[in-house]
């Protein structure tokens, strides 16, 4: 797979306990990205944050949350991002989804 130049980054902000078909949403999104041959994807766990409902979720020992914020990112061509967007919208019931332009400088694996 080769990606050079202009691309898109899809970012999804959700909670750790969000589900899709009774399974962790973040994991189901990653599986869907893999199934659709996306260039790659990463899940980041936040240590603190809040969203639309304004509840602060934190990893502080005194406020230990079981629903820490997560960010899932995937970068690929505009066409591939647009192709998966309907499924992402279906799966993400609560959260934030953004798309931004990116310039891909290097994307390759050792042979």
URPE-V18687 format. One record per run of one state. SS is the DSSP state (H for helix, E for strand, L for the rest). FROM is the first residue (numbers start at 0). LEN is the number of residues. If there is no record, write none. Layout:
{{SS	FROM	LEN} {SS	FROM	LEN}}
This chain:
{{L	0	4} {E	4	11} {L	15	3} {E	18	2} {L	20	2} {E	22	2} {H	24	11} {L	35	5} {E	40	5} {L	45	2} {E	47	2} {L	49	7} {E	56	2} {L	58	2} {H	60	3} {E	63	1} {L	64	4} {E	68	8} {L	76	1} {H	77	14} {L	91	4} {E	95	9} {L	104	7}}
